[in-house]
Amino acid sequence: MPKDMAAISPVIDDGDEPHKIKGIFSSPAPVAPTAGPPGQGVPEARSPAGGVDGFDPEKIYWFASECGPDMVSLKRLDTNFFPVGQQALVNRETFFADYSLEPDLGYRYVTQRIVRGDWYRKQDLNVEAKIEYQMVLRIDEENIRANFGLGLAYLALNQLDKGRYVFSRLVDMDESFEEAHKHLFNEFGIALRKKNLFDEAMRYYGRAAELSPRDENIYLNMARAMFEKGDMESAFAHLKKTFEINQGVEEAKAFLAFLRKKGFEADDPTLRHFFFRLGTDPK
């Protein structure tokens, strides 16, 4: 792993919803042997000293995630910064009064693990990448980037059932995805297409298109997936959408030339007319 990775500036979240409360926080450890979250009456055993690097026995650590307009979900973290016990809920006013952000810990145990996982995956070290993503998901099971990375690692390892399960969760996840996530959906769509999982790929391309409806490359990838599936009408329909957005896409021109060389034409008269008007060398 590159030595300068540690120089990346610390952040508490992974860029998905910076306006929401999400990350590792702390509260003072009470004197009593048992205590729950500040402002709550739920008994909770105090964590022992001697944990991993960064653990302060004078503090209790929590993974906090905003779960409503006025509520924050808290999961107690043990000395290894993994969740233990039951989830607790506090209102925002109590949360801001009693809990403190721990940005260094959030970076070390969430963000940096995602960065390492992404780096491992790009080096085709998919077993190592899978471990990093799984460590993140033990803390934050809804982490978007970790879920995406884990699914890609599963596909690269030919663990297709596990990959499909992760991807089905992501498509149905109740998260506010943003346009910045389109490349993730697009990348996963490509990975699924390469494994001949065309229907799953189209679902992912569809989510990418929802996030960025004017991105011609998404529709070109959809056209390729439908061609490989053998659905030529859908392939031409998505290729038409590509050219409607941008007639200068060289990859789309090359793909259209390939289809024509192979003798493929659309059956639908509207599609045939569109590509006839487009000519042999669209500008």
Salt bridges, closest charged atoms under 4 A:
ASP16 OD2 - LYS22 NZ 3.58
GLU17 OE1 - LYS20 NZ 3.57
GLU44 OE2 - ARG76 NH1 3.96
ASP53 OD2 - ARG108 NH1 3.40
GLU66 OE2 - ARG92 NH1 3.13
GLU102 OE2 - LYS59 NZ 2.96
ASP118 OD1 - ARG121 NH2 3.88
ASP118 OD2 - ARG145 NH2 3.03
GLU132 OE1 - ARG116 NH2 3.26
ASP140 OD2 - LYS22 NZ 3.23
GLU142 OE2 - ARG169 NH2 3.42
ASP172 OD1 - ARG203 NH2 3.37
GLU179 OE2 - LYS182 NZ 3.98
GLU187 OE2 - ARG121 NH1 3.04
ASP199 OD1 - LYS229 NZ 2.67
GLU200 OE2 - ARG164 NH2 2.55
GLU210 OE1 - ARG207 NE 3.28
ASP215 OD2 - LYS182 NZ 3.06
GLU228 OE2 - ARG193 NH1 2.62
GLU244 OE2 - LYS240 NZ 2.35
GLU250 OE2 - LYS253 NZ 3.32
ASP281 OD2 - LYS283 NZ 2.97
